[in-house]
């Protein structure tokens, strides 16, 4: 208990935990729409595609300010998203094929540029690799402020366009018949998902950011059929995982924060898949055995395969 109280009073832990919690909350909200629109891999593609933007921003401006590097990552992620949308719209290539193509090209370019930057004969480039694996311990108060501003903008847009996003997510044809533009809604929602991904790169990195975006929504989907409930649960799961993962990383020496957060949310997913009412494996097994027993009590004979 003394160790926990000491940890809660630590300023560094408070900063990192707040940043990780905000990231989990934002990722949970935006990830819900990505999961329901069957674009779960978009987070993986965009996060990997942001790497060349980080390297190019450093090469052009010679600055390691988080705002500058994230701006480069944002522009690169937006460009990759536009490429994916354009390829799907104007060719016969499906979404997954376009995503794999753009992601591999951008990530390969990012690694090449990052290798070039690391060979520059000065020490200013040190620390850029944190965007690959994440380094939550480097979060500062200004980073939390930036995440808060971006999160406020994203959540405000979700509230403002809730009806439109809901219609577009479940029935784009019906939304179009009411006068809404599916193309504009798709573009806006994709840009919002890109922004949510970019602000999390410093915390969990380009490799694990897709898990941070999708996993809370997958867990929440097991518990409810209502969109508002799924978004709420997903944001809660993400925020709790961010704080608990940060605490575990702070209490266990040499345990990285980003992977700890992903492991925490993965545990929530496993529990949800097993124990969620209605969809959970244990609940289905119980219902299956109950139906078999009732059938036998009624005098019927049926061979039902076990789960």
C-alpha positions in Angstrom: 0.0 0.0 0.0 2.9 2.4 0.8 4.4 1.7 -2.6 1.1 2.4 -4.3 0.6 5.7 -2.5 4.2 6.7 -3.3 3.5 5.9 -6.9 0.3 7.9 -7.0 2.1 10.9 -5.6 4.9 10.7 -8.2 4.7 13.5 -10.7 6.2 11.5 -13.6 3.7 8.7 -13.0 0.8 11.2 -12.9 1.9 12.7 -16.2 2.4 9.4 -18.0 -0.7 7.9 -16.6 -2.8 10.9 -17.6 -1.4 10.8 -21.1 -1.9 7.0 -21.4 -5.5 7.3 -20.1 -6.3 10.1 -22.5 -4.9 8.1 -25.4 -6.9 5.0 -24.3 -10.1 7.0 -24.1 -9.6 8.7 -27.5 -8.6 5.4 -29.2 -11.6 3.6 -27.7 -14.0 6.1 -29.1 -12.5 6.3 -32.6 -11.7 2.6 -32.7 -15.4 1.7 -32.3 -16.2 3.2 -35.6 -13.3 1.6 -37.3 -14.3 -1.9 -36.0 -18.0 -1.4 -37.0 -17.0 -0.2 -40.5 -14.8 -3.3 -40.9 -11.7 -1.2 -41.3 -9.8 -2.5 -38.3 -6.5 -2.6 -40.2 -6.7 1.1 -41.0 -5.0 1.8 -37.7 -2.1 -0.5 -38.6 -1.7 1.0 -42.0 -1.9 4.6 -40.9 0.5 4.2 -37.9 3.1 2.5 -40.1 2.6 5.1 -42.8 3.3 7.9 -40.3 7.0 7.0 -39.9 8.4 8.7 -43.0 6.6 11.9 -42.0 8.6 11.9 -38.7 11.9 11.4 -40.5 11.1 14.0 -43.2 10.0 16.6 -40.6 13.3 16.1 -38.8 15.4 16.3 -42.0 13.8 19.5 -43.2 13.5 21.3 -39.9 16.3 19.7 -37.8 14.0 19.8 -34.8 13.0 17.1 -32.3 10.0 19.0 -30.9 7.1 16.7 -30.5 4.7 19.1 -32.2 6.9 19.3 -35.3 7.5 15.5 -35.6 3.8 14.7 -35.0 2.8 17.3 -37.6 5.0 15.5 -40.1 3.5 12.1 -39.0 0.0 13.6 -39.4 0.7 14.8 -42.9 2.2 11.4 -43.9 -0.7 9.5 -42.3 -3.3 11.7 -44.1 -1.5 11.2 -47.4 -1.4 7.5 -47.0 -5.2 7.5 -46.1 -6.0 9.5 -49.2 -3.9 7.1 -51.3 -5.9 4.1 -49.9 -9.2 5.8 -50.5 -8.3 6.8 -54.0 -7.0 3.3 -54.9 -10.2 1.6 -53.6 -12.4 4.1 -55.4 -10.7 4.2 -58.8 -9.5 0.6 -59.2 -10.5 -3.0 -58.6 -8.2 -3.4 -55.7 -10.0 -4.0 -52.5 -9.5 -2.2 -49.2 -7.2 -4.8 -47.7 -5.0 -4.9 -50.8 -4.7 -1.1 -51.0 -4.0 -0.9 -47.3 -1.2 -3.5 -47.5 0.3 -1.9 -50.5 0.4 1.7 -49.1 1.5 0.5 -45.6 4.4 -1.5 -46.9 5.6 1.3 -49.2 5.4 4.0 -46.6 6.9 1.9 -43.8 9.8 0.9 -46.0 10.4 4.5 -46.9 10.3 5.5 -43.3 12.9 2.9 -42.3 15.2 4.0 -45.1 14.8 7.7 -44.1 15.3 6.8 -40.4 18.5 4.9 -41.2 19.7 7.9 -43.1 18.9 10.2 -40.2 20.8 7.9 -37.8 23.9 8.2 -39.9 24.0 12.0 -39.8 27.2 12.9 -37.9 25.6 14.7 -34.9 23.8 13.7 -31.8 20.6 15.7 -32.5 18.9 12.7 -34.1 19.0 10.6 -31.0 15.6 9.5 -29.7 13.7 9.3 -33.0 13.4 5.6 -32.7 10.9 6.1 -29.9 8.2 6.5 -32.5 8.7 2.9 -33.7 8.3 1.2 -30.3 6.9 4.1 -28.2 8.4 5.7 -25.1 5.7 6.9 -22.8 8.2 7.9 -20.1 9.2 10.9 -22.3 5.7 12.5 -22.1 5.8 16.0 -20.9 3.1 18.4 -19.7 3.0 20.1 -23.1 2.4 16.7 -24.7 -0.5 16.1 -22.4 -1.9 19.5 -23.3 -1.6 18.7 -27.0 -3.3 15.4 -26.5 -6.1 17.1 -24.6 -6.7 19.6 -27.3 -6.8 17.0 -30.1 -9.0 14.7 -27.9 -11.4 17.6 -27.3 -11.6 18.3 -31.0 -12.2 14.6 -31.9 -14.8 14.1 -29.2 -16.6 17.3 -30.1 -16.8 16.2 -33.7 -18.2 12.8 -32.7 -20.9 14.4 -30.6 -21.6 17.0 -33.4 -21.9 14.3 -36.1 -23.2 11.5 -34.0 -26.4 10.9 -36.0 -24.5 11.1 -39.4 -21.7 8.7 -38.2 -24.3 6.3 -36.8 -26.3 6.2 -40.1 -23.2 6.0 -42.2 -21.7 3.2 -40.1 -24.7 0.9 -40.2 -26.5 1.8 -43.5 -24.6 4.1 -45.8 -27.3 3.7 -48.6 -30.0 5.0 -46.2 -27.8 7.9 -45.1 -27.3 8.8 -48.8 -31.1 8.7 -49.4 -31.5 11.2 -46.6 -29.1 13.6 -48.3 -25.9 12.8 -46.5 -22.7 12.3 -48.5 -21.1 9.0 -47.7 -17.8 10.1 -49.4 -17.5 13.2 -47.2 -18.5 11.3 -44.1 -16.0 8.5 -44.9 -13.3 11.1 -45.5 -14.0 13.0 -42.2 -14.2 9.8 -40.1 -10.9 8.5 -41.7 -9.2 11.8 -41.0 -10.4 11.7 -37.4 -9.1 8.2 -37.0 -5.7 9.3 -38.4 -5.5 12.1 -35.9 -6.3 9.7 -33.0 -3.5 7.4 -34.2 -0.9 10.2 -34.6 -1.3 11.5 -31.1 -0.5 8.0 -29.7 2.7 7.4 -31.6 5.0 8.8 -28.9 3.3 6.6 -26.2 3.0 3.2 -27.8 4.8 3.6 -31.2 3.8 2.8 -34.8 3.9 -1.0 -34.2 1.5 -1.2 -31.3 -0.8 1.8 -32.0 -3.2 -0.4 -34.1 -3.7 -2.6 -31.1 -4.5 0.4 -28.9 -7.0 1.6 -31.5 -8.9 -1.6 -32.2 -8.6 -3.8 -29.0 -10.8 -1.7 -26.7 -13.5 -1.6 -29.3 -13.3 -5.4 -29.9 -13.7 -6.0 -26.1 -16.7 -3.5 -25.9 -18.4 -5.1 -28.8 -18.8 -8.4 -26.9 -20.9 -6.7 -24.2 -23.5 -4.7 -26.1 -25.4 -4.2 -29.3 -25.9 -0.4 -28.8 -23.5 2.0 -30.4 -23.5 4.5 -27.6 -22.8 1.8 -25.0 -20.1 0.3 -27.2 -18.3 3.7 -27.5 -18.6 4.3 -23.8 -17.3 0.9 -22.8 -14.5 1.0 -25.3 -13.3 4.4 -24.0 -13.5 3.1 -20.4 -11.5 0.0 -21.3 -8.9 2.0 -23.1 -8.5 4.5 -20.3 -8.3 1.9 -17.6 -5.7 -0.1 -19.6 -3.6 3.0 -20.1 -3.5 3.8 -16.3 -3.1 0.2 -15.2 -0.4 -0.5 -17.8 1.5 2.6 -16.7 1.3 1.6 -13.1 2.6 -1.9 -13.9 5.5 -0.4 -15.9 6.3 1.9 -13.0 6.3 -0.8 -10.3 8.2 -3.5 -12.3 11.7 -2.5 -13.3 12.6 -2.4 -17.0 9.0 -3.1 -18.1 8.1 -0.9 -21.1 4.9 1.1 -20.8 3.5 0.7 -24.3 3.5 -3.1 -24.4 2.2 -3.2 -20.8 -0.8 -1.1 -21.9 -1.4 -3.4 -24.8 -1.2 -6.5 -22.6 -3.7 -5.0 -20.1 -6.3 -4.3 -22.8 -5.6 -7.8 -24.3 -6.5 -9.3 -21.0 -9.8 -7.4 -21.0 -10.5 -8.7 -24.5 -9.9 -12.3 -23.4 -12.2 -11.9 -20.4 -14.8 -10.3 -22.7 -14.7 -13.1 -25.2 -15.0 -15.7 -22.4 -17.5 -14.1 -20.0 -19.6 -11.6 -21.9 -23.3 -12.3 -21.6 -24.9 -13.4 -24.9 -21.7 -13.6 -26.9 -19.2 -15.0 -24.4 -17.9 -18.6 -25.0 -18.8 -19.6 -21.4 -22.3 -18.2 -21.7 -22.8 -20.1 -25.0 -21.5 -23.3 -23.5 -23.9 -22.9 -20.6 -26.8 -22.2 -22.8 -26.0 -25.1 -25.0 -25.8 -27.6 -22.1 -29.0 -26.1 -20.7 -30.9 -26.6 -23.9 -29.6 -30.2 -24.2 -30.8 -30.9 -20.6 -34.2 -29.4 -21.2 -34.6 -31.4 -24.4 -33.7 -34.7 -22.6 -36.2 -33.8 -19.8 -38.9 -33.4 -22.4 -38.2 -36.9 -23.7 -36.5 -36.0 -26.9 -33.3 -37.5 -28.4 -30.9 -35.4 -30.3 -27.2 -35.5 -31.0 -25.9 -32.0 -30.4 -22.2 -31.4 -31.0 -20.3 -30.0 -28.0 -18.5 -26.7 -28.1 
